Amino acid sequence: MRTWQVERRKRTRHLIELGGLVVKAGIVDLTGDGRAIIFGAMLWMADKLKSEDGERARELWAGKGKEAFEAERMTDAPTTSQARQDRA
């Protein structure tokens, strides 16, 4: 496969993953798939990150995201007792 094809596939995968985050956060359902709303919110977020409060927002949002990923990981991961039951 050519280098440009590999890079294109990497970029496509990256964009799909980012879109998945929009869905995972419930934004698509909450906005009724309102792309103008979603884009406007992203522009607002970008402005916030560029502002003097940007570092604070970055820390707050990163913390919330990490908590959500961890909560999801905990609900998706089988417990020890579930793993034992699955093997039985």
N, C-alpha and C positions, 0 to 999 in steps of 0.2 A: 504494500500500500504506500502511496506517495505521502510525503511529509505534509502537504497541504490537506490531504484527506484526514490524516490522523489529527491534525490541529482542528479541523472543522468538526470532527466527531467529539473532541474534547470540549469545544465551545458549545456544541449542541447539548451535550450531557450537562454541562454547567448551567445552561439556561433552563433546561428541564428541571433540574434540581431546585433552582431559584423559584420557578413557577410552582413547584410542589410545596414550597414553604408558604406561598400565598394561599394555597388551598388548605394546607395543614393548619394554618392559623385561623381558618374560618372566614377569611376576608371575602372570598368569592361569594359565599352564602350570605354573609352579612350585608354586602353591597348589592346583592342581586346581579352579580357579574357586571357591576357598573365599572367599566374600564376607566371612565373619566374620574370617578371617585377614587379608584385604586391608584391611578397615576397621580392625582392631586395629593393623596395622602403620602405617596412616596416623595413627591416634590417637597411637601411640608417637612418630611423626615430629613431630607437632604439639607434643607435650609437650617433645620434645628442642629444638625451635625456640624454645619459650618459656623454656627453662632458661638458666642462666648460660653453658652451652656452645652456645647457639643460634647465635651469630655464627660460631663455628668450624664447626659442622655445616653452616650455610648455605654457607660458602665451600667446604668440602670437597665437598658434594653438587653445588653449582653447577659446580665444576671437573670433576667426573666426568661430569656431564651434557653440558657443553660438549665434552669430549673425545669422548664417544659420538656426539654430533651431527656433529662434525667427521669422525670415522671413517666414519660412515654417508654423509656427503656425499662423502667421497673415494672410497668404493666405488661409489656411485651415479653419480658424474660420469664421463663417458667421458674417457679419456686422449686426448692429442693424436693418437697413432697410431691409436686406435680411431675417432676422428672422421674421420681421413683415409680409413680403410678403409670407413667407412659411406658416404662421399661417392663412393667409386670404384665 
